[in-house]
Amino acid sequence: MSLFRVLLSIIFPPLAVYDRGCGSILIVLILTCLGWIPGVIAALIILNKH
């Protein structure tokens, strides 16, 4: 997980997980619409998985 990805997940979480698949983008997008913090947390969790 690079510093650029972490900063991108804080600024705009769905864009940070674009290479993880459509499902990940959709989940993070929905969580970001419901609240910014859940979207950031989900993006960081998805980026932390190998």
C-alpha distance matrix in Angstrom:
0.0 3.8 6.8 8.4 6.5 7.1 10.5 11.2 10.8 13.2 15.5 15.8 13.8 15.3 14.3 10.5 11.1 13.7 12.8 12.7 16.5 19.3 19.4 16.0 16.8 20.2 19.3 16.9 19.7 22.4 20.7 20.1 23.8 24.9 23.1 20.3 18.8 18.7 16.8 14.1 14.0 14.0 11.2 8.9 10.5 10.2 6.4 6.5 9.2 9.5
3.8 0.0 3.8 5.4 5.3 6.5 8.8 9.9 10.7 12.7 14.5 15.3 14.2 15.9 14.2 10.7 12.4 14.5 13.9 14.7 18.4 21.0 21.6 18.2 18.3 21.9 21.3 18.6 20.8 23.8 22.3 21.0 24.6 26.1 24.0 20.8 19.8 20.3 18.1 15.2 15.8 16.3 13.0 11.1 13.5 13.2 9.4 10.1 12.9 13.0
6.8 3.8 0.0 3.8 5.4 5.1 6.2 8.5 9.8 10.8 12.4 14.0 13.7 16.1 14.3 11.2 13.7 16.0 16.2 17.1 20.6 22.7 23.3 19.8 19.4 22.8 22.1 19.0 20.9 23.9 22.1 20.4 23.9 25.3 22.9 19.4 18.4 19.6 17.6 14.3 15.5 16.6 13.5 11.5 14.6 14.9 11.4 12.2 15.5 16.2
8.4 5.4 3.8 0.0 3.8 5.5 5.2 6.0 8.5 10.0 10.5 11.7 12.0 13.9 11.5 8.9 12.0 13.5 14.2 15.8 18.9 20.7 21.8 18.5 17.5 21.0 20.9 17.6 19.0 22.3 21.0 19.0 22.2 24.2 22.0 18.5 18.3 19.4 16.9 14.0 15.9 16.6 13.0 12.1 15.4 15.0 11.7 13.5 16.5 17.1
6.5 5.3 5.4 3.8 0.0 3.8 5.5 4.9 6.0 8.6 9.8 10.0 9.2 11.0 9.1 5.8 8.5 10.6 11.3 12.4 15.5 17.4 18.2 14.8 14.1 17.6 17.3 14.2 16.0 19.2 17.9 16.3 19.7 21.5 19.6 16.4 16.0 16.6 13.9 11.3 13.0 13.1 9.5 8.8 12.0 11.2 8.1 10.4 13.2 14.2
7.1 6.5 5.1 5.5 3.8 0.0 3.8 5.4 5.1 6.3 8.8 10.0 9.0 11.9 11.0 7.8 10.3 13.2 14.3 14.6 17.7 19.3 19.5 15.8 15.4 18.5 17.5 14.2 16.2 19.0 17.0 15.4 19.0 20.3 17.9 14.6 13.5 14.6 12.6 9.3 10.6 11.8 8.8 7.1 10.7 11.2 8.4 9.9 13.3 15.1
10.5 8.8 6.2 5.2 5.5 3.8 0.0 3.8 5.4 5.1 6.2 8.5 9.1 12.1 10.8 8.6 12.0 14.3 16.0 16.9 19.6 20.8 21.3 17.8 16.6 19.5 18.9 15.3 16.5 19.5 17.7 15.3 18.6 20.2 17.6 14.0 13.6 15.4 13.2 10.1 12.4 13.9 10.9 10.1 13.9 14.3 11.8 13.7 17.0 18.7
11.2 9.9 8.5 6.0 4.9 5.4 3.8 0.0 3.8 5.4 5.1 5.7 6.5 8.9 7.1 5.5 9.2 11.0 13.2 14.4 16.7 17.6 18.5 15.2 13.5 16.4 16.4 12.9 13.7 16.9 15.8 13.3 16.4 18.5 16.5 13.0 13.5 14.7 11.8 9.5 12.3 12.9 9.5 10.0 13.6 13.2 11.1 13.8 16.6 18.2
10.8 10.7 9.8 8.5 6.0 5.1 5.4 3.8 0.0 3.8 5.6 5.4 4.0 7.2 7.2 5.0 7.8 10.6 12.8 13.0 15.3 16.1 16.2 12.7 11.5 14.2 13.5 9.9 11.4 14.3 12.6 10.6 14.1 15.7 13.7 10.4 10.4 11.2 8.4 5.9 8.6 9.2 6.0 6.8 10.3 10.3 8.9 11.5 14.3 16.5
13.2 12.7 10.8 10.0 8.6 6.3 5.1 5.4 3.8 0.0 3.8 5.9 6.0 9.8 10.1 8.7 11.5 14.2 16.6 16.7 18.9 19.4 19.2 15.8 14.5 16.6 15.6 11.9 12.9 15.3 13.2 10.7 14.0 15.3 12.5 8.9 8.7 10.7 8.7 5.7 8.8 10.6 8.5 8.6 12.2 13.1 12.0 13.9 17.0 19.5
15.5 14.5 12.4 10.5 9.8 8.8 6.2 5.1 5.6 3.8 0.0 3.8 6.4 9.5 9.0 9.0 12.3 14.0 16.9 17.7 19.5 19.5 19.9 16.8 14.7 16.8 16.5 12.7 12.7 15.5 14.0 10.8 13.4 15.5 13.0 9.4 10.6 12.8 10.3 8.3 11.9 13.2 10.9 11.8 15.4 15.6 14.5 17.0 19.8 22.0
15.8 15.3 14.0 11.7 10.0 10.0 8.5 5.7 5.4 5.9 3.8 0.0 3.8 5.9 5.9 6.9 9.7 11.0 14.4 15.1 16.3 16.0 16.6 13.8 11.3 13.2 13.4 9.8 9.3 12.5 11.7 8.6 11.1 13.7 12.0 8.9 10.8 12.0 8.7 8.0 11.6 11.8 9.4 11.5 14.6 14.1 13.4 16.5 18.8 20.9
13.8 14.2 13.7 12.0 9.2 9.0 9.1 6.5 4.0 6.0 6.4 3.8 0.0 3.9 5.5 5.3 7.1 9.3 12.4 12.3 13.7 13.6 13.6 10.5 8.6 10.8 10.4 6.6 7.5 10.5 9.4 7.2 10.5 12.6 11.2 8.4 9.5 9.6 6.0 5.5 8.7 8.2 5.7 8.3 11.0 10.4 10.3 13.4 15.3 17.7
15.3 15.9 16.1 13.9 11.0 11.9 12.1 8.9 7.2 9.8 9.5 5.9 3.9 0.0 3.8 5.4 5.7 6.7 10.2 10.2 10.8 10.1 10.7 8.2 5.4 7.7 8.5 5.5 5.4 9.1 9.4 7.8 10.3 12.9 12.7 10.7 12.3 11.6 7.8 8.7 11.3 9.5 7.2 10.6 12.4 10.7 11.1 14.6 15.8 17.7
14.3 14.2 14.3 11.5 9.1 11.0 10.8 7.1 7.2 10.1 9.0 5.9 5.5 3.8 0.0 3.8 5.5 5.4 8.9 10.3 11.3 11.3 12.9 10.4 7.6 10.7 12.0 9.2 9.0 12.8 13.1 11.2 13.5 16.4 15.8 13.4 14.9 14.7 11.0 10.9 13.7 12.3 9.2 11.8 14.2 12.2 11.5 15.2 16.5 17.9
10.5 10.7 11.2 8.9 5.8 7.8 8.6 5.5 5.0 8.7 9.0 6.9 5.3 5.4 3.8 0.0 3.8 5.8 8.1 9.0 11.2 12.3 13.3 10.1 8.6 12.1 12.4 9.5 10.7 14.2 13.7 12.2 15.2 17.5 16.4 13.7 14.3 14.1 10.7 9.5 11.8 10.7 7.0 8.8 11.4 9.6 8.1 11.7 13.4 14.8
11.1 12.4 13.7 12.0 8.5 10.3 12.0 9.2 7.8 11.5 12.3 9.7 7.1 5.7 5.5 3.8 0.0 3.8 5.6 5.4 7.6 9.1 9.9 6.7 6.0 9.7 10.1 8.1 9.9 13.1 13.0 12.5 15.4 17.4 17.0 15.0 15.3 14.2 10.8 10.6 11.9 9.7 6.5 8.9 10.2 7.4 6.9 10.6 11.3 12.6
13.7 14.5 16.0 13.5 10.6 13.2 14.3 11.0 10.6 14.2 14.0 11.0 9.3 6.7 5.4 5.8 3.8 0.0 3.8 5.6 6.5 7.6 9.8 7.8 6.1 9.8 11.5 10.1 10.7 14.1 15.0 14.3 16.5 19.1 19.1 17.2 18.2 17.1 13.5 13.8 15.5 13.1 10.1 12.7 13.9 10.8 10.3 14.0 14.2 14.8
12.8 13.9 16.2 14.2 11.3 14.3 16.0 13.2 12.8 16.6 16.9 14.4 12.4 10.2 8.9 8.1 5.6 3.8 0.0 3.8 5.6 8.3 10.6 8.9 8.6 12.2 13.5 12.7 14.0 17.1 17.8 17.5 20.0 22.2 22.3 20.4 20.9 19.5 16.2 16.2 17.2 14.7 11.8 13.6 14.3 10.8 9.9 13.3 12.8 12.4
12.7 14.7 17.1 15.8 12.4 14.6 16.9 14.4 13.0 16.7 17.7 15.1 12.3 10.2 10.3 9.0 5.4 5.6 3.8 0.0 3.8 7.1 8.0 6.1 7.5 10.6 11.2 11.0 13.1 15.6 16.0 16.5 19.1 20.8 21.0 19.5 19.6 17.7 14.8 15.0 15.4 12.4 10.2 12.0 11.8 8.0 8.3 11.3 10.1 10.2
16.5 18.4 20.6 18.9 15.5 17.7 19.6 16.7 15.3 18.9 19.5 16.3 13.7 10.8 11.3 11.2 7.6 6.5 5.6 3.8 0.0 3.8 5.5 5.6 6.5 8.8 10.3 11.1 12.4 14.6 15.9 16.6 18.6 20.4 21.3 20.3 20.9 18.7 15.7 16.8 17.3 13.9 12.3 14.8 14.3 10.6 11.7 14.7 13.2 13.4
19.3 21.0 22.7 20.7 17.4 19.3 20.8 17.6 16.1 19.4 19.5 16.0 13.6 10.1 11.3 12.3 9.1 7.6 8.3 7.1 3.8 0.0 3.8 5.5 5.2 6.1 8.7 10.0 10.4 12.2 14.3 15.1 16.4 18.4 19.8 19.3 20.4 18.1 15.1 16.9 17.7 14.3 13.1 16.3 15.9 12.5 14.1 17.2 16.0 16.7
19.4 21.6 23.3 21.8 18.2 19.5 21.3 18.5 16.2 19.2 19.9 16.6 13.6 10.7 12.9 13.3 9.9 9.8 10.6 8.0 5.5 3.8 0.0 3.8 5.4 5.1 6.1 8.6 9.7 10.6 12.3 14.0 15.4 16.7 18.3 18.2 18.9 16.0 13.6 15.8 15.9 12.2 12.0 15.1 14.1 11.0 13.5 16.2 14.7 16.0
16.0 18.2 19.8 18.5 14.8 15.8 17.8 15.2 12.7 15.8 16.8 13.8 10.5 8.2 10.4 10.1 6.7 7.8 8.9 6.1 5.6 5.5 3.8 0.0 3.8 5.4 5.2 6.1 8.4 10.0 10.6 12.0 14.2 15.5 16.3 15.7 16.0 13.4 10.8 12.4 12.6 9.0 8.3 11.4 10.6 7.6 10.0 12.8 11.8 13.6
16.8 18.3 19.4 17.5 14.1 15.4 16.6 13.5 11.5 14.5 14.7 11.3 8.6 5.4 7.6 8.6 6.0 6.1 8.6 7.5 6.5 5.2 5.4 3.8 0.0 3.8 5.6 5.3 5.9 8.6 9.9 10.3 12.1 14.2 15.1 14.3 15.4 13.4 10.1 11.9 13.2 10.1 8.8 12.3 12.6 9.9 11.5 14.8 14.6 16.3
20.2 21.9 22.8 21.0 17.6 18.5 19.5 16.4 14.2 16.6 16.8 13.2 10.8 7.7 10.7 12.1 9.7 9.8 12.2 10.6 8.8 6.1 5.1 5.4 3.8 0.0 3.8 5.5 5.0 6.1 8.6 9.7 10.6 12.4 14.1 14.3 15.7 13.2 10.5 13.3 14.3 11.1 11.0 14.6 14.5 12.2 14.5 17.5 17.0 19.0
19.3 21.3 22.1 20.9 17.3 17.5 18.9 16.4 13.5 15.6 16.5 13.4 10.4 8.5 12.0 12.4 10.1 11.5 13.5 11.2 10.3 8.7 6.1 5.2 5.6 3.8 0.0 3.8 5.4 5.3 6.2 8.5 10.0 10.8 12.3 12.6 13.3 10.3 8.3 11.3 11.5 8.1 9.1 12.5 11.9 10.2 13.1 15.6 15.2 17.7
16.9 18.6 19.0 17.6 14.2 14.2 15.3 12.9 9.9 11.9 12.7 9.8 6.6 5.5 9.2 9.5 8.1 10.1 12.7 11.0 11.1 10.0 8.6 6.1 5.3 5.5 3.8 0.0 3.8 5.5 5.1 5.9 8.5 9.8 10.3 9.7 10.5 8.2 5.2 7.8 8.9 6.1 6.2 9.9 10.3 9.1 11.3 14.0 14.5 17.2
19.7 20.8 20.9 19.0 16.0 16.2 16.5 13.7 11.4 12.9 12.7 9.3 7.5 5.4 9.0 10.7 9.9 10.7 14.0 13.1 12.4 10.4 9.7 8.4 5.9 5.0 5.4 3.8 0.0 3.8 5.5 5.0 6.2 8.7 9.8 9.6 11.7 10.0 6.9 9.9 11.8 9.7 9.4 13.2 14.0 12.7 14.5 17.5 18.1 20.6
22.4 23.8 23.9 22.3 19.2 19.0 19.5 16.9 14.3 15.3 15.5 12.5 10.5 9.1 12.8 14.2 13.1 14.1 17.1 15.6 14.6 12.2 10.6 10.0 8.6 6.1 5.3 5.5 3.8 0.0 3.8 5.4 5.1 6.3 8.7 9.9 11.8 9.4 7.7 11.3 12.5 10.4 11.5 14.9 15.2 14.3 16.8 19.3 19.6 22.4
20.7 22.3 22.1 21.0 17.9 17.0 17.7 15.8 12.6 13.2 14.0 11.7 9.4 9.4 13.1 13.7 13.0 15.0 17.8 16.0 15.9 14.3 12.3 10.6 9.9 8.6 6.2 5.1 5.5 3.8 0.0 3.8 5.4 5.0 6.1 7.3 8.3 5.6 4.7 8.5 9.2 7.7 9.5 12.5 12.8 12.8 15.3 17.3 18.1 21.3
20.1 21.0 20.4 19.0 16.3 15.4 15.3 13.3 10.6 10.7 10.8 8.6 7.2 7.8 11.2 12.2 12.5 14.3 17.5 16.5 16.6 15.1 14.0 12.0 10.3 9.7 8.5 5.9 5.0 5.4 3.8 0.0 3.8 5.4 5.0 4.7 7.2 6.3 4.1 7.3 9.5 8.9 9.5 12.4 13.8 13.8 15.4 17.9 19.2 22.2
23.8 24.6 23.9 22.2 19.7 19.0 18.6 16.4 14.1 14.0 13.4 11.1 10.5 10.3 13.5 15.2 15.4 16.5 20.0 19.1 18.6 16.4 15.4 14.2 12.1 10.6 10.0 8.5 6.2 5.1 5.4 3.8 0.0 3.8 5.4 6.8 9.9 9.1 7.8 11.0 13.1 12.4 13.1 16.2 17.4 17.2 19.0 21.5 22.7 25.6
24.9 26.1 25.3 24.2 21.5 20.3 20.2 18.5 15.7 15.3 15.5 13.7 12.6 12.9 16.4 17.5 17.4 19.1 22.2 20.8 20.4 18.4 16.7 15.5 14.2 12.4 10.8 9.8 8.7 6.3 5.0 5.4 3.8 0.0 3.8 7.0 9.0 7.7 8.1 11.4 12.5 12.2 13.9 16.6 17.2 17.7 19.9 21.9 22.9 26.2
23.1 24.0 22.9 22.0 19.6 17.9 17.6 16.5 13.7 12.5 13.0 12.0 11.2 12.7 15.8 16.4 17.0 19.1 22.3 21.0 21.3 19.8 18.3 16.3 15.1 14.1 12.3 10.3 9.8 8.7 6.1 5.0 5.4 3.8 0.0 3.8 5.7 5.8 6.7 9.0 10.5 11.2 12.7 14.8 16.0 17.0 18.7 20.5 22.1 25.5
20.3 20.8 19.4 18.5 16.4 14.6 14.0 13.0 10.4 8.9 9.4 8.9 8.4 10.7 13.4 13.7 15.0 17.2 20.4 19.5 20.3 19.3 18.2 15.7 14.3 14.3 12.6 9.7 9.6 9.9 7.3 4.7 6.8 7.0 3.8 0.0 3.8 5.7 5.3 6.4 8.8 10.1 10.7 12.5 14.5 15.5 16.6 18.5 20.6 23.8
18.8 19.8 18.4 18.3 16.0 13.5 13.6 13.5 10.4 8.7 10.6 10.8 9.5 12.3 14.9 14.3 15.3 18.2 20.9 19.6 20.9 20.4 18.9 16.0 15.4 15.7 13.3 10.5 11.7 11.8 8.3 7.2 9.9 9.0 5.7 3.8 0.0 3.8 5.3 5.1 6.2 8.6 9.8 10.6 12.3 14.2 15.3 16.5 18.8 22.2
18.7 20.3 19.6 19.4 16.6 14.6 15.4 14.7 11.2 10.7 12.8 12.0 9.6 11.6 14.7 14.1 14.2 17.1 19.5 17.7 18.7 18.1 16.0 13.4 13.4 13.2 10.3 8.2 10.0 9.4 5.6 6.3 9.1 7.7 5.8 5.7 3.8 0.0 3.8 5.5 5.1 6.1 8.5 9.9 10.5 12.2 14.1 15.3 16.9 20.4
16.8 18.1 17.6 16.9 13.9 12.6 13.2 11.8 8.4 8.7 10.3 8.7 6.0 7.8 11.0 10.7 10.8 13.5 16.2 14.8 15.7 15.1 13.6 10.8 10.1 10.5 8.3 5.2 6.9 7.7 4.7 4.1 7.8 8.1 6.7 5.3 5.3 3.8 0.0 3.8 5.5 5.2 6.1 8.6 9.9 10.5 12.1 14.1 15.7 19.0
14.1 15.2 14.3 14.0 11.3 9.3 10.1 9.5 5.9 5.7 8.3 8.0 5.5 8.7 10.9 9.5 10.6 13.8 16.2 15.0 16.8 16.9 15.8 12.4 11.9 13.3 11.3 7.8 9.9 11.3 8.5 7.3 11.0 11.4 9.0 6.4 5.1 5.5 3.8 0.0 3.8 5.5 5.1 6.2 8.6 9.9 10.5 12.2 14.6 17.8
14.0 15.8 15.5 15.9 13.0 10.6 12.4 12.3 8.6 8.8 11.9 11.6 8.7 11.3 13.7 11.8 11.9 15.5 17.2 15.4 17.3 17.7 15.9 12.6 13.2 14.3 11.5 8.9 11.8 12.5 9.2 9.5 13.1 12.5 10.5 8.8 6.2 5.1 5.5 3.8 0.0 3.8 5.5 5.2 6.2 8.6 9.9 10.5 12.7 16.3
14.0 16.3 16.6 16.6 13.1 11.8 13.9 12.9 9.2 10.6 13.2 11.8 8.2 9.5 12.3 10.7 9.7 13.1 14.7 12.4 13.9 14.3 12.2 9.0 10.1 11.1 8.1 6.1 9.7 10.4 7.7 8.9 12.4 12.2 11.2 10.1 8.6 6.1 5.2 5.5 3.8 0.0 3.8 5.5 5.1 6.1 8.5 9.8 11.0 14.5
11.2 13.0 13.5 13.0 9.5 8.8 10.9 9.5 6.0 8.5 10.9 9.4 5.7 7.2 9.2 7.0 6.5 10.1 11.8 10.2 12.3 13.1 12.0 8.3 8.8 11.0 9.1 6.2 9.4 11.5 9.5 9.5 13.1 13.9 12.7 10.7 9.8 8.5 6.1 5.1 5.5 3.8 0.0 3.8 5.4 5.1 6.0 8.5 10.2 13.2
8.9 11.1 11.5 12.1 8.8 7.1 10.1 10.0 6.8 8.6 11.8 11.5 8.3 10.6 11.8 8.8 8.9 12.7 13.6 12.0 14.8 16.3 15.1 11.4 12.3 14.6 12.5 9.9 13.2 14.9 12.5 12.4 16.2 16.6 14.8 12.5 10.6 9.9 8.6 6.2 5.2 5.5 3.8 0.0 3.8 5.5 5.1 6.0 8.8 12.0
10.5 13.5 14.6 15.4 12.0 10.7 13.9 13.6 10.3 12.2 15.4 14.6 11.0 12.4 14.2 11.4 10.2 13.9 14.3 11.8 14.3 15.9 14.1 10.6 12.6 14.5 11.9 10.3 14.0 15.2 12.8 13.8 17.4 17.2 16.0 14.5 12.3 10.5 9.9 8.6 6.2 5.1 5.4 3.8 0.0 3.8 5.5 5.1 6.6 10.3
10.2 13.2 14.9 15.0 11.2 11.2 14.3 13.2 10.3 13.1 15.6 14.1 10.4 10.7 12.2 9.6 7.4 10.8 10.8 8.0 10.6 12.5 11.0 7.6 9.9 12.2 10.2 9.1 12.7 14.3 12.8 13.8 17.2 17.7 17.0 15.5 14.2 12.2 10.5 9.9 8.6 6.1 5.1 5.5 3.8 0.0 3.8 5.4 5.5 8.5
6.4 9.4 11.4 11.7 8.1 8.4 11.8 11.1 8.9 12.0 14.5 13.4 10.3 11.1 11.5 8.1 6.9 10.3 9.9 8.3 11.7 14.1 13.5 10.0 11.5 14.5 13.1 11.3 14.5 16.8 15.3 15.4 19.0 19.9 18.7 16.6 15.3 14.1 12.1 10.5 9.9 8.5 6.0 5.1 5.5 3.8 0.0 3.8 5.5 7.7
6.5 10.1 12.2 13.5 10.4 9.9 13.7 13.8 11.5 13.9 17.0 16.5 13.4 14.6 15.2 11.7 10.6 14.0 13.3 11.3 14.7 17.2 16.2 12.8 14.8 17.5 15.6 14.0 17.5 19.3 17.3 17.9 21.5 21.9 20.5 18.5 16.5 15.3 14.1 12.2 10.5 9.8 8.5 6.0 5.1 5.4 3.8 0.0 3.8 6.5
9.2 12.9 15.5 16.5 13.2 13.3 17.0 16.6 14.3 17.0 19.8 18.8 15.3 15.8 16.5 13.4 11.3 14.2 12.8 10.1 13.2 16.0 14.7 11.8 14.6 17.0 15.2 14.5 18.1 19.6 18.1 19.2 22.7 22.9 22.1 20.6 18.8 16.9 15.7 14.6 12.7 11.0 10.2 8.8 6.6 5.5 5.5 3.8 0.0 3.8
9.5 13.0 16.2 17.1 14.2 15.1 18.7 18.2 16.5 19.5 22.0 20.9 17.7 17.7 17.9 14.8 12.6 14.8 12.4 10.2 13.4 16.7 16.0 13.6 16.3 19.0 17.7 17.2 20.6 22.4 21.3 22.2 25.6 26.2 25.5 23.8 22.2 20.4 19.0 17.8 16.3 14.5 13.2 12.0 10.3 8.5 7.7 6.5 3.8 0.0
